[in-house]
């Protein structure tokens, strides 16, 4: 079994059994696991970032009408299926945050986008593994408050990696 398969199995177990799962009790009763794209090595990227200095804090709106404060940390360019794309990495006291919406949003992926926590490497580089892209908890239960992906992180390319839309009644 690959690490990704193990990770996904553990996540399914958490969603099904853990008291802090974002699923409602009704959803847990019929839960058969999250849906994922097959592992895609081409979307496991080590990227060189352009560091953004002296950025003012920004307020990201949340799904429940609140705000969360972040700073634009860096930006990177990459290619998906031969098409150029660019994303911004944000930072707050909890670490790095990469929300994005791809061209599959509303079709195969959650309409409001998915999230990643990129891993900082040495020398202005990050590991951005889209195979770990996940839906925010508000995708499962509207009681959760989730940051809304900023316009600058809305892609015109498909990201066929990570978690798909949550299928429920």
Secondary structure as the mmCIF struct_conf table of DSSP 4:
data_model
#
loop_
_struct_conf.conf_type_id
_struct_conf.id
_struct_conf.beg_label_comp_id
_struct_conf.beg_label_asym_id
_struct_conf.beg_label_seq_id
_struct_conf.end_label_comp_id
_struct_conf.end_label_asym_id
_struct_conf.end_label_seq_id
HELX_RH_AL_P HELX_RH_AL_P1 UNK A 3 UNK A 17
TURN_TY1_P TURN_TY1_P1 UNK A 19 UNK A 20
BEND BEND1 UNK A 22 UNK A 23
HELX_RH_AL_P HELX_RH_AL_P2 UNK A 25 UNK A 30
STRN STRN1 UNK A 36 UNK A 36
HELX_LH_PP_P HELX_LH_PP_P1 UNK A 37 UNK A 39
HELX_RH_3T_P HELX_RH_3T_P1 UNK A 41 UNK A 43
STRN STRN2 UNK A 44 UNK A 48
STRN STRN3 UNK A 50 UNK A 51
BEND BEND2 UNK A 54 UNK A 54
HELX_LH_PP_P HELX_LH_PP_P2 UNK A 55 UNK A 57
STRN STRN4 UNK A 58 UNK A 61
STRN STRN5 UNK A 62 UNK A 62
TURN_TY1_P TURN_TY1_P2 UNK A 63 UNK A 64
BEND BEND3 UNK A 65 UNK A 65
STRN STRN6 UNK A 67 UNK A 80
TURN_TY1_P TURN_TY1_P3 UNK A 81 UNK A 82
STRN STRN7 UNK A 83 UNK A 92
TURN_TY1_P TURN_TY1_P4 UNK A 93 UNK A 94
STRN STRN8 UNK A 95 UNK A 100
STRN STRN9 UNK A 101 UNK A 101
TURN_TY1_P TURN_TY1_P5 UNK A 103 UNK A 104
STRN STRN10 UNK A 105 UNK A 105
TURN_TY1_P TURN_TY1_P6 UNK A 106 UNK A 108
STRN STRN11 UNK A 109 UNK A 109
TURN_TY1_P TURN_TY1_P7 UNK A 111 UNK A 112
STRN STRN12 UNK A 114 UNK A 116
HELX_LH_PP_P HELX_LH_PP_P3 UNK A 118 UNK A 118
STRN STRN13 UNK A 119 UNK A 120
BEND BEND4 UNK A 122 UNK A 124
STRN STRN14 UNK A 125 UNK A 129
HELX_RH_3T_P HELX_RH_3T_P2 UNK A 130 UNK A 132
STRN STRN15 UNK A 134 UNK A 135
HELX_RH_3T_P HELX_RH_3T_P3 UNK A 137 UNK A 139
TURN_TY1_P TURN_TY1_P8 UNK A 140 UNK A 140
TURN_TY1_P TURN_TY1_P9 UNK A 142 UNK A 143
BEND BEND5 UNK A 144 UNK A 144
STRN STRN16 UNK A 147 UNK A 147
HELX_LH_PP_P HELX_LH_PP_P4 UNK A 148 UNK A 150
HELX_RH_3T_P HELX_RH_3T_P4 UNK A 151 UNK A 153
STRN STRN17 UNK A 154 UNK A 154
BEND BEND6 UNK A 156 UNK A 157
BEND BEND7 UNK A 161 UNK A 162
STRN STRN18 UNK A 163 UNK A 163
#
